[in-house]
Structure formats: C-alpha cells, structure tokens
Amino acid sequence: MIRPPSTPVLVLLVVAVIVFAALPWIAGPYTVKFATRVLAMAIFVMSLDILIGVTGLVGFGHAGFFGLGAYAVWFVTPKDDGANLILALASGIGLAGLGAAVIGFFAVRTRGFYFIMVTLAASQMLFALFHDTRIAGGSDGASIDVKPYLEIAGRTVLDFQSRNTLLWFALAALVVSYGVVLMVVRSRFGRVLQGLAANETRMNALGFDGLRYKWGAFVVAGMMAGLAGALFASIDGFVPPEILGWRESGLAIMMVVLGGVGTLWGSILGAVAYSLAEEVLKSAHWVGPVISEHWPIAMGCFLIAAVLGAPKGLAGLAPTRAARPWTPPADVTAGETGAAHPAPRLEVEGLSRNFGGLAAVSEVTVAFTPNRIHAVIGPNGAGKTTFTNLITGALPVSAGAIRLDRADITALSAAAKARRGIGRSFQRTNILARMTVAENCAVAAQARGAAGADRAEEARAVARALAAVGLVDRADRPASSLSHGEQRQLEIAMLMASGARLLILDEPLAGSGPEETARLTALLRELAADHTILLVEHDMDAVFACADTISVLVNGRLVAHGTPDEIRRDAGVREAYLGRFAGLEDAA
C-alpha cells in the first residue's frame, strides 16, 4: 500500500514549500515564472503517477488532457477581458475530465501495448485537431491576452496577471492536490486500484469490476492533468498545440520514473529535478558552448545515471515510513466464525464449453448440496479447470445453465458471480503479492456487498479469517514472503474474509507437504459447516478422506457422481480413470 512520506521527507517537503513561497522576495521575475511552470508540471506528473504507480496503467497520451485543460482557458476567455478564475479552472478540469471519460471508456478495455497504442492514438488525434484546424489558432497556438482573475464585490482578489499571485496559487494547488490524492489512494477506492495493479485477475475474482475502477482512476487523473494545464496556460498566456503531443507524455513518464513510481511525492521530486537539470544544462555556458548547444545529450546521460544509481527513483533513496502494525480487534475471540449464513446450493444442467471442434466440457449435469465438500477428480485434460472456470464466469458457457439457489447465473461475469457469494482459488497461487497478509484480507473483506462492510466489521472479518487459517502472526508480513503452503492458506483466508459462501478451490493442496495438507484438510472440514465447497484435487488420499461426494470427469464428460464408497466400487470409474491410478487402491 502507498504510504505517507516519512518524517524526514515530510520535513524536507515543508522546507521546499517555504522556499517556493519565498521566491518572490529572494529571486527575480524569471525565476518566479520558471518555478510556477515547475509547480504546474509537478501537478501534471503526479496525475500521471495515479495511473502508472497506483493503477498500473502505462499510457502515452496523458498530455492530451493537459492540453485540453490549457485550451479550455482560451475557450472561456473573452477577447478583451480575462476569464473568471473559477470558470477558467473549472473549464480546464471539466473539459479534460470529459476527454478522459470518453477516451478512457475504450482505453481501459485494453492492456499492455494495446493500452499504450489507444492512448497514444487519442493524444495524436487531439494534437491534429488543434494543430491542423483553426479551432483555436491552429499551428500558431492560442493567445490569452488577459489572464484569469477573480473579483469579489467589485474588488480583484486574485489576478493571474501578477506572477507572484500565480506562483502562490500554483503552490497551494500542488499542496492541496497532493493531500487529496494521498487521501484517495489510501481510501477503499485507492486500495482497490492498488489491488488491480498487483493482480487484476484476483480482484475480479473477489467481485471488483476492474473496468469501472480503472475508468474512474483514468477520469480522476485526466481532471487533475486538466487543472495543471489550466495553470500552465495562465503562465505565458499562450497555448501551443505541441503540449498535446506524445513528446510531452514521454517527458511526464520520464519524470515519474525519475522521481519514483507509485510514491506520489516522488513524482513531484521528479518534475523538479528534471526541470532544474534541463534549465541548468541549457544555460551551462560557463562549462562550454558544447554542453548548452547539445544539452539533450547531457540530459540523456543524466537520466541514465539516475536510473542506474536509483532504480527505484530519487524517492527510493529516502527513508520510508513503516507500515502501521496490524492488531486484531479486541472484540474478536479465538475460534469465532462470525454470523452464520446459509450455504448455497449449486446446480449445473447440460453445461458445455467448446473450443473450436474440441469439447472441453460436454453436457455435464450435477447438483451440489449445501454444507458439503464436493470433490471433482479426473485425469489431466479431463476438463476440471474448464468446468470451474465456467461456474465462476472466467469463461463463457457454450450451452447449458448454472443455477445458484435456483437463480440462473449463467450469463453473469466473474465479478458479478463473486458478488453473489462465489469465491475461488486458482491452480497457481493467486494473491496480492505487493501487500501484506492483513491487507490482502482487508481488500477481500471490502468486496462484501456493493459498498463493503464498515471499517469495524471489515477488521473483524480479517481477524476471523487469519485466525481460522493460522496466519495471525504473519499479518504484517508481505504476502510474497510466505511459503507456498501459507500462500494457499492466505487464498482461503481471503475467500473467508470476502464473505463467499460457495468456495471453488482448484488444487489447494498442490505442492503442500504432509503437515500443510493435514492442516488444510482439517480447515476444509470446518468450513463445510457453513459453506458449500467444490474441491478440484489430484491428491486422492485427501479427496477420499474429506469429500462427501465425488464427481468424476473424463474427456469433459461426467462419468460418475456419488459418495466416496460408491466411487470406489464403480467399475466404470476404475476402467476409465482410477483403475490405472495407484491411489485408488490406497484409498480403498
């Protein structure tokens, strides 16, 4: 989780704010103007860190929203007078937010290079719109003759014609923006964004609509970039179309990386460091004309050295604030399971899934009664994982129906099914490795219901889940540091914290030693008291020891379903699958 800066860093930030605020008294007009440009750029770069560092979305079109915010000021400025300050800033934020909403609606439906391509293409379209047409001055840019100002009762309170006023306003805007962004990323909304950046598959399986959250983050970041653009337009009173292009987006990405991805305050540091380095190199006549004339080469050397010397960014060189220790709520006692809820009944009828001409699952009809452990077994390639993917919504159904407590859920998405109380684990451990053990369960607990439980209930759900799987003493450790078996236990704890009543566990015992297997098997028996459990497993000893019913899949078809004793005696099962598996004889 993104944390506030440490005390030494906070002190340095306060000192920096004081220095910027005092510049009008200790520096000349050029320095004040330069500092104001740096502050506007810092807001812009921090808005990009919301996407790159918090949400995990790396795009090449963020400058488009910066430019929209700048042009919005020109649109609302009368020919012979300045625009109302509130109107100018609101227009910049609003137009950029509208552009982000439209572009983001399509962009967040792509990933990786495709996300880069969509955002880059959108930014270049905006550049072409303002550069190749006369909508706002064309290639010559747009001039703002009178800068925004604010009047109250006929008296001018704020006037951006004053360089000092603009500097102080930009500084205040940066401080407020940082505080708001830090508050947002540490809220439930921000916690989900960080979870999506860490593992979108797991977050969707917990019930979070990843597209909606990423779209929201895209719009918020775009609006913040629009604010930066509106301030930028007010500095020189001129808006060139080039600020919409890919070069500005690339510069912002470099500043985020230079400062430290995902730190927020590091993006501010990156903007300041890059701007200062560029200004020094451009004016380095005292070193020699070669440096100042070919400053991009020197800048490239500086960036390479910075990346090699500080791979986590300049912010990574500073001390970090330790996470607040997790303590279980005092009102949760050992062994407490929370309020009892009825376990659901799952039914599938004629369930099929085809991949071209291959039938991975074919006309499976079976019912799983509540408060039982139902094992699904079969040889490799039998269709077990595909079967669970169909039930959980990870794959669409080719034919058939899925009903949960008689309600048809066949067409629901994975997130929607999770919100109906279906929780799943995966063949490979699927957790939020960047977060602590307690934070993993807290994110899962947040998925309970549309708005999540209140903080107190959320904490109790986390405590109960960790106590049930025996990970209370690991609560403050990074999830990535757990052993394989402990990570499997954490997955189950996340499902418990999420409030899921139907647990679909895909090979939870794979890779576990005898002690871990015995512990997890005992846990499954306890969970069956108020859950319906669907267990896909290859460990026949564990299956026959804990399962109430067993379903056998062979080549995508259900060949048998019954109690462990019935499956042992089924001649067809022996012939098709278990007869060639030594574990059958051991289990019998």
KEPALO-591953 format. One record per residue: x, y, z of N, C-alpha, C in turn. Coordinates in pm, whole numbers, plus 50000, padded with zeros to 5 digits. Example, Ala and Ser with C-alpha at 12.3 -4.5 7.8 and 13.67 -1.06 7.14 Angstrom:
2
513194943150780512304955050780513204967050780
512854977550708513674989450714512905000350787
//
This chain:
588
500854988050000500005000050000500885012550000
500435022649928501145035349925500975042250060
502095046450116502065052450250502525066950244
502145074850344502625088850350504135089150362
504765100250326506225101250338506665100250483
507905095850502508445095050638508645109050694
508895109750824509045122750889510175131150830
511375125450806512435133750744512015139050606
511345130650526510905135150394509835145950408
508945144250504507895154150525508495167650564
509535167350645510205179750684510815186550561
511465178650475512065184150354511005190050261
509845183250251508765188450167508255201850221
508135202950352507685215550412508695226650385
509975223250396511025233150368510945237550221
510715227950131510605231249989509435240549963
508305238150030507135246850015507465260950061
508175262050172508545275250224509475282450126
510435275250069511365281249974510615286349851
509705278149795508935282349679508085294649712
507495294649831506645305849870507445318749887
508715317449922509555329249947510265334249822
510145327349711510875331149590510635345549544
509385350749551509195364649507510075374749580
510525371449702511355380749780512855378049765
513195366249713514625362849706515115360249564
514225360949466514625358249328513925367849234
514385368249110513835377349011512615371848941
512025379748850510795375748779510955362848698
512125361248634512315349148554512265336548640
512925337148755512925325548846511515322648897
510755332948927509375331048974508545324248865
508705328848742507965323048630508375308448607
509675305848614510185292148598509635283148708
509655287948831509155279948943507665276948927
506905286548877505475284248856505255273248752
506065273448647505965263048544506295249348603
507285248948691507655236248756506505231148842
505835239948914504725235849001503575230348917
503255236948805502195231848717502575218248662
503845216748623504305203948571504265193148679
504545196748803504505187048912503105181548932
502095190248923500705185548934500385175948819
500825179348699500615170948581501275157348599
502525157148643503255144548659502645136048770
502215142448879501575134848987500275128548938
499545135448852498315129648798498625117148715
499755117048646500145105248569500545093848661
501125097048778501505086448873500285079248928
499125085948927497885079048967497635067248875
497945068948748497745058148651498885048048655
500115052948647501265043848637501545036948770
501705044848875502145039349002501055033349087
499845038849079498755034049165497915023449096
497555025948970496625017048899497325007448806
498595009848774499325000848686499005002748539
498565014748499498235017548360499295026748301
500095021548209501145029448146500655033548007
500355046447991499865051447863500765062447809
500585065647681501415075747617500565087247566
499435089747631498575100347583498095109947689
498755109947805498265118047916498385132947887
499305136647800499455150847767498215156247698
497415147547638496185152247575495265159247672
495185154347795494315160547896494955173347951
496265173347961497005185447999496705196647898
496755193147768496475203047665495025207447662
494095198247686492675202047689492415212047801
493055209847916492895219248027493405232947993
494515233447918495075246347877494185253347775
493725246047675492875252147572491525256347629
491055249547732489765253247791489805267647844
490955271847898491085285547947490915295347831
491495292047717491355300647599489885301147554
489195289847558487805289347513486895298447595
487145299547725486235307147812486725321447837
487845325247774488375338747795487825348247688
487145358947729486655368847631487815375547559
487525381247442488565387447361489255399047432
488475407347496489035419547555489115419247706
488905407847765488905407047911489375393347954
489785392048079490195379248132488995371048177
489195358148185488125349248228487995349348379
486815346448428486645344248571487525332548614
488275334348720489255324348761488605310848790
487495311048861486815298548894486325291748767
485755299648675485275294048548486425288248468
487565295148466488715290448388489215277048441
489405276148573489905263648630488895252348617
487615255748641486565245548629486455240548486
486625249548388486565245448248487725236348213
488915239648263490065231148237489885217348294
489425216748419489195203748483488075196248412
486995203448379485835196948318486095191748179
486735199848092486995195347955487975183747954
489005184448037489955173248045489275160748100
488415162548201487685151048256486765144748154
486095153148073485215147847968486015140047865
487165145747824488005138547729488505125347786
488895125347914489375113147978488265102747989
487035107348014485905098048025485655090947892
485715098447783485465092547651486615083347610
487825088347619488985080447578489185068447671
489025070847801489235060147898488225048947884
486995052147841485975041747824486465030747731
487215034547629487755024747535489125019747578
489945028747633491325025147664491425014447771
490605015347877490725005847989490284991847950
489684990247834489304976947785490454969947713
491604976547711492804970647652493874969547760
494954962447725496044960747821497384962047751
498414964547831499784964347782500014973847665
500624968347559500944976447442499704982247377
498594975147386497364980047323496834992347397
496994992547528496625004547605497495016247564
498785013747546499695024247501499275029447365
498925020247274498545024247139497265032647138
496265028547217494995035847219495195049847275
495925050947387496135064247447497005072947359
498005067047295498865074747204498065079647084
497245070847027496445074746911495465085846947
494845084847066493895095247107494595108647125
495785108347186496535120747207496925127047074
497355118846978497745124246848496545129546770
495375123546791494165128846729493835142646784
493995144446916493765157546975494785167646923
496025163346911497065172146857496705176646714
496275167146633495915170346495494715179846490
493765177746581492575186146585492935200746610
493835203046704494195216846739495315222446651
496125213846594497245218546511496835221046366
495975212346312495655212846170494375220446138
493655224546237492425232146213492565245946279
491605254646253491635268046311490715268846433
490485257646497489565257446610490095266146725
491425266946737492005275046846493365280346804
493415286546688494675292446644495525283646557
495155270846543495905261746458497335259946504
498235258646408499645256146439500325268046507
499715279746497500285291646561500025292046711
499125283546759498805283646901497715293646934
497285293747058496205302547104496755312247208
496485325047188496965335447279495855340047372
496185341547499495245346447600495735360247641
495025370547594495505384247614495435388547760
494345385147827494185388847968494005376048049
494855373948147494825361548224493655361348322
493265349548369492105348448460492295356548588
491195361148640491225368348767489905365848840
489875368948968488685366849050488335379749121
487085383949101486585395949169485495392149269
485545398449383484505396649485484075410549530
482765413549514482195426549550482925438049478
483245435649350483885446049271485365447949297
485925439449383487345440749416488095428449367
489215430549300490015419349249490765412749365
490455400149386491055392649497492265384749448
492125378249334493215370549275493345374649129
494555377549087494785381648948496045374448897
495855365648799496985358148746497905366748659
497555379448637498495388548572499715390748661
499525388948792500635390248887501395377048895
502675377248863503475365048867503505359149009
503605367949108503675363049246502385355949286
501265362049251499965355949283499835342349217
500225341449092500125328749020501035318249082
502235322149123503145312749189502515307349317
502025316149402501455311649529500205303049507
499425306649408498225298649380498615284749330
499595284049241500055271049190500635262549302
501385269149394501945261849507500845256249596
499825264349623498695259749704497965248449633
497795249749501497115239249424497875226149431
499205226749426500015214549435499895208049572
499975216049677499875210649814498505204149835
497455210949795496095205449810495935192949726
496425193249602496305181749513497005169649572
498205171649627498925160449687498145154649805
497635163449890496865158650005495625150949962
494915155949862493695149249815494045135749752
495075135549668495455123149601495905112749703
496705116849801497145107449904495945101849980
494965110350010493765105850080492985095949994
492905098749863492145089949773492815076349760
494135076149740494805063249719494845054849846
494675061049962494635053550086493205050350131
492245054450049490845051150076490545037150021
489305032750037488915019749981489045019749830
488675030749768488795031749623490255030049581
491155037049649492565035949616493135022149646
492635015749750493105002349783492744992549672
491564994249613491174985649502492064988349381
492365001049355493235004349242494594997649258
495144997949378496444991549401496344976449389
495194970949430494974956649412494914952949265
494264961149184494194958649040495574959248976
496404968649023497764969548970498564957049005
498304951549123499054939849168498564926949104
497234925349090496684912749039495224914849001
494994918548876493634921448832492754909048830
493334897548798492564885148795491984881948932
492804883349035492334880649171491264890749212
491444903349178490484913649216489124911149150
489124907249023487874904048955487214891949020
488044882049060487504870149123486934873049261
487364884049323486814888049452485504895749437
485224900349314483964907349290484094921749250
485314926549231485514940449191485454941649039
484714951448993484634954048850485854962248809
486894955548760488144962148730488004973248628
487164971348526487004981448423486454994448482
485484993248568484865005148625485845012748714
486615005548794487575012248881488685018748800
489205011848698490265017648617489765029848540
488535029048493487955040448424487845052448517
487415049848641487325060548740488685066948765
489725058748780491075064048802491535072048680
491195067448561491585074348438490955088248433
489695089048472488995101948470489575111348575
489805106248696490375114548803491745120048761
492575111348705493905115648660493795125948549
492835123948457492645133648350492195147148401
491295147448498490835160048555491985167548624
492825160048692493965166348760494955171948658
495155164748549496015169748442495415182448381
494065182848373493405194948322493645207048410
493665205048541493985215948634495395221148607
496345211848589497725215748560497805223448429
497045219048329497045225848201496475239848210
495425241648289494835254948307495825264448371
496595259548468497625267948530498745271148431
499105261248351500155263148252499765274048152
498505273848107498045283848010498085297848069
497975298848199497955311948265499335317748288
500375309748269501735314548295502185324248186
502125319548061502565327747948501405334047872
500195329547902499065334347825499105329247682
499705317647664499845312047530499775296747539
499035290447446498875275947446499325270547311
500475264147303500915258047177500315244147162
499955239947041499355226547023500325215347057
501635218147058502615207647086502455201447225
501825208747318501695203147453500725191347456
499985188947346499085177547339499785164947288
500995166247238501645155247167502295144847254
502805134447186503395123047256504685126847329
505385137347279506625141147344506385145647488
505345153547510505035158047645504645146347734
503925136747677503575124647755504825116947792
505755115847696507005108847725507825115747832
507865128947828508585136447931507965134048069
506645133948074505985131648203506295117748256
506335107748168506685094148212508105093848268
509025100648198510415101148247510485107548385
509675117948408509695124648538509145115548648
508095107748615507545098348713508595088048751
509255082348650510275072148676511465078048750
511875090048711512995096648777512715098848924
511505103148956511165105949095510865093649177
510245083649118509895071449191508445067749167
508215057149089506865053049053506095048649177
504865053449189503995049049296504235055449431
505015066149437505255072849565504485085849578
503975091149469503245103749461504165115749486
504745116649607505645127949631506905126649545
507255114349507508385112349419508155118249281
506915118149235506615124049104506845139149107
506545145349221506825159649238508335161949233
509065153449304510525154349305511085152449165
510525143049090510995140448953510775152448863
509615158948877509325170748794510305182048827
510585184048955511515194648996512935191448948
513365178948970514735175148934514955176048783
514005171148705514155171548560514175185948510
513245194148559513165207948514514425215748549
514935213548671516165220448712517345215948627
517445202748603518555197648523518505203248382
517315203648325517175209148190517575223948187
517125231548284517425245848287518925248148305
519555240448392520985242048416521785238548291
521415227448225522165223148107521985232747990
520795238347976520555247847867521365260547883
521635264148008522345276748034523765274548084
524315262848051525655259248104526755265148018
526685278047990527725284547909529055284947985
528995285148116530225285648196531025272748184
530355261848146531075249248123531665249147983
530895254147889531325254247750530125254247659
530245259947540529105260647450528625247047402
529495237047406529105223647359527965218147443
528065219747575527045214347665525715221347641
525705234447637524445241747622523825239747484
524655238247383524125236347248523575222247229
524175212647297523755198547281523275193047415
522485201147483522035197247616521215184347620
520455180647515519725167847523520635155847544
521845156247488522775145147508523185144447655
523505156147711523865156447853522695152147940
521475156047902520285151947978520105136847973
520355131147856520265116547845521235109547937
522455114647944523455108948036522995110148181
522415121548213521925123848349520825113748384
519885111548291518785102348318519275088048331
520225084148246520775070548256521465068548390
522255078448430522955077548558521965076948674
520865084748664519865084848771519175071348781
518845065348668518155052448670519065041448725
520345041648683521285031448732521615033448879
521725046048920522075048849059520915047849155
519705050249104518505049649189517405042549113
517475029149102516495021649022515055023249070
514855026849196513515029249248513135044049243
513965052049173513715066349164514395073849277
514425086949264515065095149367514375093449502
513065091349500512335089249626512775076449696
513285066749618513725054149677514985055549759
515695066849746516895069149826516565074149966
515325078549986514915084150115514335073150204
514375075050336513755065150426512245064650406
511695052750423510255050850404509565049250539
508315052650541507525051350663507115036850681
507335031250799506965017450825505445016150832
504965004550790503525002150794503045001450939
501855006350962501285005651096501014991151133
501524986251248501324972251286499834968751292
499514956751243498134952251245497834945851380
496744949751440496314943851565494874939251551
494554927151593493174922251580492244929851673
491004931751633490034938651719489874931351852
489674938851958489564932952091488314924452106
487274927252025486014920052042485924907451957
487054902851900487084890351825487834880051908
487184869251940487784858652021488254847351932
489184839651985489744828451908488634818651871
488654814351748487674804551701486374810451656
486184823551670484934829851628484814829351477
483664825751426483454824451282482554835251227
481974843451312481084853851263479654848751254
478774857251204477374853551194477184841951096
476324832651131476054821151046475214825250927
475574819850810474824822550689474534809250621
473404807850557473104795250489474014793350369
474504781150354475344778150238474444776150116
474924779849997474084779049878474094765149813
473104762749731473024750549650473394754249507
474314746549450474764748949313474284737649223
473734741549107473274731649009473774735648871
474224725948797474574728248656473774718148573
473304722748460472474714248374472924715548230
473354704448172473774704248032474934713548004
475834715448101476904725348088477934720647986
478224729447889479164725947782480034738047748
481254734947706482154745347658483004739447546
482924745747428483654741247311484734751147274
485904746047239486974754147183487174749547039
486494756546947486504751846809485784738546801
486464728346751485854715046741486084706346863
486784711746964487084703947085486074707147194
485474696647250484524698347361485284696347492
485654707347557486404706447682485504701747796
484254706347795483224701847890481974698947808
481374687247830480274683047744479084678347826
477994685947823476684682247878476774676648020
477414684148107477534679948246476314684648323
475654675548391474504678648476474754672748614
474794681348715475064676648851474614687448949
474264683149070473854692549176474764690649297
475124701749360475984701449478475194707149595
474904698749692474064702749805474864711349903
474184719549981474884728550074475604721050186
476584727750245477314722850362477964709350340
478494707650221479204695350187480474698850111
481434689650116482624690750034482444681649913
482414687649797482204680249672483504680449593
484124668849575485374668049501485104665349354
485904671549269485854668949125487224663549087
487244651249039488514644849005488474640348859
489634636448810489754631948672491184633148626
491554626048520492924626848470493234640648414
494504643248391494894655948330494194657648196
493674669748172492954672348047491514667848050
491014664048168489634659248176488624670548169
489044683048188488134694448182487764699948318
488534696348423488174700648559488304715748574
489444721448533489644735848546488674743548457
488434738548337487454745048250486074744948315
485734734048380484454732948450484324743648557
485374745548637485324755748742485324769848681
486054771748570486054784748505484674788548451
483914778648407482554781348360481654785348477
481794778648588480954781648704481264795648758
482554799248762482944812048820482854823648722
482594820948594482454831648497483744835648429
484854828648454486104831648387486034828248238
485134818648203484904815048063483394815548035
482994819747915481574819447880481124805147850
479864802647874479274789347854478834787847708
479154776447648478674773647511477234769047513
476864761247613475484756447627475264752147771
473994751747811473644747447944473334758848039
473104755448165472684765348264473404762948396
473634773948470474214773448604473254780648697
472854773948805471904779948899472494779649040
472334790949108472774792149247471534795149329
471164785749416469914786849491468754789849396
468714782449286467664782949183467684795449096
468574804949124468684816949041469674814248929
469274817348806470134815048690471264825448686
472494820848696473654829748695474554826748575
474054819748477474874815148365475614826348296
474924837248266475494847948184476234858648264
476284857348397476934867648478478454867248460
479084878948477480544879848469481174873848595
482504872248592483204866848708483004875748830
483084888948811482914898148924481494897448978
480514896648888479114896048932478844883049008
479414872048963479224859349034479904859749171
481054866249177481724867549307480864875449404
480184885749353479304893649441478084885549483
477784874749413476694865849454477144855849560
478444856249597478934847449704479764835849657
480244836349531481114825649481482564830249493
483354822949567484774825949581485604814549526
486734817849466487544807249406489034809349434
489744798249438491204798449433491604793049297
492884794349266493364790649133494404779549142
494684773249027495694762749024497024767949075
497394779949028498594786349077498194796849180
498984797849285498664807149393498404821049337
497294826949377496844839549320496494849149432
497484856849477497304866249587497804880049544
497714889849633498204903349607499584904349670
500594900449593501934898449648502544911349703
502144923049650502744935649695502224940049831
501124934449875500504938850000500844929250113
500594933550235500794924750350499674914450357
499864904750443498854894350461497524900350506
497584909450604496364915750654495704924250545
496514931350465495944939650359495274931250253
495804919250224495144910150131493734906950178
493614903650305492294900150360491384912450371
491984924150397491184936350406490564939750270
491344938050163490794940350029489654930550002
489854917950039488794908150020487554911350101
487774915950226486624919550310485864931350253
486584940350184485924951850123484944947650014
485164935949957484294931249849482934926449899
482734926350029481464921550084480374931850057
479514928949963478424938149928478904948849834
477974956949783478294967249683479234977649740
479014981949864479834992549923480844987150023
480794973950052481684968450151481164970650292
481664962850385481244964350523481884976850582
481404981150700482054992550764483414988150816
484224998050854485614995350892485724985351007
484854986751106484924977951221484614963551182
483564961651104483194948151061484264942550968
484824951250886485904946950796487084941650877
487464948750983488584944451067488274931151135
487024929451178486654916751242486704905251141
486284907751018486324897350915487764893250887
488674902950883490094899950861490634891550975
490324895551097490834888351214490314874051218
489014872251190488454858651191489094849951084
489304855450965489864847650855491304843550885
492114852950935493504849850965493614839851079
492734841051178492754831551289492374817651242
491414816851150490934803851103492024796051029
492884803150954493914796250877495274796450947
495334802451064496574802451141497634811951092
497234823551039498214833250987498214846451064
497684846551185497634858951263499034864451287
499984855551316501344860151344502094864351218
501474862451101502094866650974501404879050917
500494884950991499624895450937500384907150878
501514911150939502254922950892503324919650789
503464907050754504494903250658503994904950515
504874908250421504454908750280503954894950235
502894894750161502324881950117503324874050034
504194881149962505164874349877506204866649957
506344869650087507354863050170506864849950231
505584846850216505034834550274505504822350196
505524811050264505814798450196504644794850104
504874784950019503824780949924502544776649998
502724768450101501564763950176500844775250246
501604784850300500994796350366500254805250267
500784806350147500074814250045498754807550007
498744794350004497484787049981496484789850093
497004789950216496144793050330495614807450320
496484816650275496064830450261494944831750158
495034824150048493964824549948492624820750010
492644810350092491404806050157490944816650257
491894822750329491524833450423490874845050350
491374848450231490764859250153489324855850115
489084843350079487724839350044486814840150166
487334836250281486544837050404486234851750437
487244860350427487034874450457486064880950361
486034876250237485134882050136483674878650162
483424868950249482044865150277481484855250177
482334849250092481854839349995481284827250067
480164821950015479544810250077479724797649994
480044799349864480384788049778481864789449744
482684780049790484114780449769484504770349663
485134775149557485614766449450487134766749455
487704755749499489134755049526489804746049424
490694751849344491354744449236492744740049283
492844727249320494094721149365494754729049479
494034731349589494624738949700495744731549772
495844718449752496874710649822498104708449737
498104713149613499244710849525500514717149582
501574709349591502854714349640502954715049791
501934710549862501954711250009502564698650067
503264700250179503814688950250502734682050333
503084670750397502104663150476501444671450586
502234679550658501654687550767500714698150712
501124704950605500274715150546499004709050490
499124697050428497954690150373496974686650484
497494681450595496624677850707495924690150763
496664701450772496084713650826494974719050734
495244719150603494254724250509493034715150500
493264702050509492144692650505491224694650625
491824696450742491024699050862490274712250850
490914722250790490264735250770489054733850678
489184725950573488074724050480486884717550550
487154708050638486054701650712485344711950801
486114721150861485494731450945484664741150860
485194744750744484504754250658483194748550604
483114735550590481904729350536480694731350627
480934735350751479814737650842478904748750794
479464759050726478614769850675478994774050533
479644765050459479984767550320479644755350235
479454757650108479444746950010480784747449940
481484736049937482854735849886482954726749765
483494732049656483774724249536485284723149526
485814711049538487244708749550487754701149429
488634707449353489324700749243490704696849294
490994683949294492234679649359492734666549298
494074664849296494714652649248495174643649362
495204648749484495624640849599494474631849641
494514619249597493394610149620493214606949768
494294606249843494154603549987493344614550053
493664627050020492944638250079491494638550030
491284635649902489934635949846489034625849917
489514613549927488664603249989488554605050139
489484612650199489424614950343488434625750380
488244635850293487424647250335486164649450251
486084643650132484954646650043483694639350087
482564646150076481254639850099480734633449971
480974639849858480634634049728481794636449633
481874628149531482934629149432482304628449293
482714637649207482304637649067483534634548982
483384625748886484504621448803484284626448661
485244634148612485204639148475486254631748392
485874627448274486784621148179486464626648041
487444632847978487254638747844486084648647842
485944656147950484914666447955483534661447992
483364648548011482054642848044482014637748187
480874638848250480684633748385480394618848376
481324610448425481144595948415480624589848545
480734597148654480224591848781480074603148882
479104601448973478894611049082478274603549198
478924604349314478394597349429479274598949550
479024591049652479834591349774481184584849746
482174587149833483474580749812483374565649799
482524559049881482374544549871481794540549736
480824548049687480234544949557481244546649445
482074556849455483084558949352484124547849356
484494543249475485464532249487484954519749416
483634517149430483074504849376482644505949231
482694517849174482214519849037483194513948937
482784503648868483664496948773484014505948656
483054514248616483324523348504484394533448538
484394538148662485424547648704486784540848705
486824528648757488094521448759488654519648618
487764516148527488194513748389488654526548321
487894537548345488164549948274489304557948336
489444556748467490414565848531491164559548646
490434555748751491094552248876491754538648873
491334530048780491934516748773493404517248743
493834527948677495244529348642495974538448740
495284542148850495874551448946496074544249079
497324543449123497634535649243496934541049365
496634553949365495994560049480494634554249510
493964548449409492654542449433492764530949531
493734522349506493904510849593494254515349735
495084525749747495424530749880494204536349950
493374543949873492194549949933491174539349972
491114528649893490144518049922490584509950041
//
